[in-house]
Amino acid sequence: MGLVTLLFEASTPFLHLRKICILTKRTNSILFSIVSLGFVASFFFSRIIFGLYKCWYPGQWNTHMLELLNDKNDTHNPYIIYMYQISCFILSALNVYWIVAIISAALRGEKKSKSS
């Protein structure tokens, strides 16, 4: 499970490389374009496609949590399971919010470059 959750962070190296390009004022370079595209693609695939699948698709994490809640042998604390489900919902909502913000910013940037 650790490796799977680490995959959620696949976009982080691109985020930091992008920040370095901004700080070194290389936003007009081909490197910045490649890094930005890599960031958007890795964020979309790791957090939206893969992340939402792992959290919400039947047979994945949320289903396993529901099975643990239905387990009658009291080996799992239900409050921890509820906290997991709430956390998964909040983090999924944040990821959707951020991908919308990222795509909106990319489209605004594209419109500015076309109008210039």
C-alpha distance (Angstrom), angle and dihedral (degrees) to the residues before:
residue distance angle dihedral
M1 . . .
G2 3.81 . .
L3 3.79 92.9 .
V4 3.79 91.0 48.0
T5 3.80 92.3 52.6
L6 3.81 89.9 46.3
L7 3.81 88.1 59.8
F8 3.81 87.6 66.1
E9 3.81 86.5 70.1
A10 3.82 96.1 55.7
S11 3.81 90.5 113.3
T12 3.82 95.7 53.5
P13 3.85 97.4 86.3
F14 3.81 89.6 52.3
L15 3.81 90.4 48.2
H16 3.80 91.1 54.4
L17 3.81 94.0 43.8
R18 3.79 88.3 50.9
K19 3.81 90.6 51.2
I20 3.82 90.2 50.5
C21 3.81 90.1 52.1
I22 3.82 90.2 50.8
L23 3.81 93.0 47.9
T24 3.82 91.9 48.6
K25 3.83 90.2 47.0
R26 3.80 95.0 -118.3
T27 3.80 96.0 132.9
N28 3.81 92.6 124.2
S29 3.80 94.3 55.6
I30 3.79 128.9 103.0
L31 3.82 87.6 -121.3
F32 3.81 90.5 61.8
S33 3.80 91.1 50.1
I34 3.80 92.1 49.7
V35 3.81 93.3 46.0
S36 3.83 91.8 47.0
L37 3.78 91.8 49.4
G38 3.81 90.2 46.8
F39 3.80 89.7 51.0
V40 3.80 94.2 51.3
A41 3.81 93.3 44.6
S42 3.80 95.2 46.1
F43 3.82 92.4 44.9
F44 3.80 91.7 49.6
F45 3.79 95.9 47.0
S46 3.81 98.7 38.3
R47 3.79 100.9 40.1
I48 3.79 105.1 24.3
I49 3.80 106.5 31.1
F50 3.82 99.8 28.1
G51 3.81 97.4 27.1
L52 3.78 98.1 50.2
Y53 3.80 89.5 43.7
K54 3.82 93.0 53.4
C55 3.81 93.4 45.2
W56 3.78 102.7 41.2
Y57 3.80 113.3 15.4
P58 3.84 113.3 106.5
G59 3.78 111.1 -97.2
Q60 3.79 94.0 28.1
W61 3.83 132.9 94.3
N62 3.80 100.0 -51.8
T63 3.81 91.4 49.0
H64 3.80 89.9 51.8
M65 3.80 90.2 50.6
L66 3.81 90.7 51.7
E67 3.80 89.6 50.3
L68 3.80 89.7 52.5
L69 3.81 89.9 51.7
N70 3.80 90.6 52.3
D71 3.79 91.4 49.1
K72 3.80 106.3 109.3
N73 3.80 98.9 -159.0
D74 3.84 95.2 85.3
T75 3.81 94.2 -129.8
H76 3.81 92.3 130.5
N77 3.77 126.2 58.0
P78 3.83 106.6 -124.5
Y79 3.82 92.1 -149.8
I80 3.79 90.9 60.9
I81 3.80 89.7 50.2
Y82 3.82 91.1 49.3
M83 3.81 89.8 48.6
Y84 3.80 89.8 51.3
Q85 3.81 91.1 51.6
I86 3.81 93.1 47.3
S87 3.81 90.9 47.4
C88 3.78 92.1 48.4
F89 3.80 90.4 51.2
I90 3.82 93.8 47.8
L91 3.81 94.0 46.2
S92 3.80 91.6 46.5
A93 3.80 90.2 50.8
L94 3.81 90.8 49.5
N95 3.81 91.3 50.2
V96 3.81 90.8 51.6
Y97 3.82 89.9 47.1
W98 3.80 91.5 51.0
I99 3.80 95.9 47.2
V100 3.82 89.5 51.6
A101 3.82 89.6 49.7
I102 3.82 92.0 47.0
I103 3.81 93.3 49.4
S104 3.82 91.6 44.5
A105 3.80 90.8 52.0
A106 3.80 91.1 47.6
L107 3.81 91.1 51.2
R108 3.81 92.0 47.6
G109 3.80 89.2 51.0
E110 3.79 90.8 49.9
K111 3.82 91.8 50.2
K112 3.83 90.9 49.7
S113 3.80 92.0 51.5
K114 3.82 91.7 48.8
S115 3.79 92.9 49.0
S116 3.83 93.5 48.8
